[in-house]
Amino acid sequence: MTIDTLKRALKFLLFCLLQALVLNRIQLFNVATPLLYIYFVMTFPLGFPKWAGLLWGFAMGLVIDIFSNTPGLASSSLTLIACIQPYLLQLFLSQETDNGAKPSVRTMGLGKFFTFAITIVFLFCFILFTIEAFNFFNWQHWLGSIVGSTLLTLLFIMAFEMWEK
């Protein structure tokens, strides 16, 4: 096992524990919950194998589903995000970027990273809350959950990114 795999497994464990034990208990205005575990999938490097991203994304989603009692919601949403993350990352990185570049403020710049982060997080929240609602009967709550959770998650991601810098 390589050092990179061990680091990734440790991050996996830390994000799962943080989400399950702390962040799932935060609910602002009964709609916004920080979903920081998306950061794990969001920061896969440019040359990361797609099959490995799908496995990591599904495994993290499954663990979050088990601890959050949301069967299939996080795993399906996170697997879909892990599937489209490499393609979105290619849109935001320049062509001369090396193959192992990890998306961060340091490698992409603040503007591009923020745009990449808001795109990934919004798509994730949209997919997650649409599957959760499965109808548009209470569309105000659905829309509030998407917008509120997106903004709160972005706040946590940017704080985490600035702390990691």
N, C-alpha and C positions, 0 to 999 in steps of 0.2 A: 504494500500500500504506500502510495506516495505522500509526501508532506501536504501537497495541495488537497488530496482527498481527505486527509485527517483534519485539515483546517476547515474544509467544507462540511465535514460531519459534525465538527464542534459548533460551527455557525448554525447548522441545521438544528442541533439540540438546543442551543441558546435561543434562537428565534421561536422554536416551538414552545419552550418553557415560558418565555416572556409573553407570548401571545396567550397561551392557555391560562397562566396563573395571574397575569397582571392586566394586559390590554383588553381581554374579553370582558372585564368587569367595568370598563369605562364606557359610558353611554351618555353623550352630550345631547340634551334635549330629546332623549329617547329615540334618536335617529342616527347619530354619528358615533361610529366605533373605529378606533385606529386599527388598521390591518397591516401592521409592520412586516409581517412575514412575506409580503410580496417583494420586499427588498432583497430577499435571498435569491429569488428567481430573476429579479430585475438586473442583478449585477453579475450574471454569468458572462464570462469573457467572450470576445468576438469569435474565437476559434473553438469554443466549447462544443463538443459533439451534441448534435440535436437529440439523439437517443438518450444520452445521459441527462440532458436538461429535462426531457419528458419524465424520466424516472425520478429524478430529484423533485420535480414539481408535483408529480402524483404522490410520492411518498410524504412530502410535507403536507400536502392537502389532506391526505388520509389521516395523518396524525392530528392535524387541526380539527378535522371532522370528528374524530374519536373523542377528543377532549372537549369539543364545543357542542357535541350532540347535534350535529348538522350533517346527517348522512348524505355524502356525495356533493354537497355544495362547494366546499373549498377545494376538494380534489378535482372536480371537473373544471372549475374556474381556473385554478392554478395550472392544471395541465394544458389548458387552452392558451393561457398566457405564456407558458414555457414553450409552446409550439410557435407562437408568433414573435417572441422576444428577439431571436436572432435577425429576423427580417426588419423589425423596427429599428434595431440597433444599427444595422447597415445604413439605414436612411439618415441617421444622426451622426455617424462617424465619417470622417473624410476617407477617401480611397487610399491614401498613403499610410493609414494607421496600421500598425503591426497586428498580426493575427491574434495575439494574446492580450489585447487591450481590454481592460475591465472598465465598464461604464462608471464614471465618477466625475465629480466636479474637476478634479485634477487633470484627467485625460480629455474631457470633452469641453470644459469651460462651463461656467454657471448657467448661461442661457440655454445652451444645447442640452445640458443634463436636466435642467428643470423642465424643458419641453418634452424630453424623452420620459422623464418620471411622470409628468402629468398625463401623458398619453397612456402609458402602461397602467398606472393606477386607476385612471378613469375607466379604461376598458375592463379592468379586473372588477371594479365596483359595479359597473353596469352589468356585466355577466353574472356576478354573484347575486346581486339583489334582484335581477330579473328572474333567475332560476328560483330564488327563494320565494318571491311573490307569486310566480307562475300565472299571474293574471294582473290586470291593470285596474282592479276595482278601486283600490285606494292609491291612486297615482300620486297624490301629494306626499304621502309617506314614502312611497317608492322613490320619488325624485329627491326628497329630502335626505333619504338614506344614501343615495348615490352621491349627491353633492357634498353632504356633510362628511361622509366617510372618506371621500376623495380628498377633501381639504385637510381633514385631521391627519390622514395618513401621509399626505405630502409634507405637512408640518413636521411630523415625526421623522420622515425620511431625510428631509433637509437638515434637521437638527443632528441626526445620526451621521450624515455625510460631513457636516462641518466639524463634528466631534472627531471623526475618523481622520480628517485631514491633518 
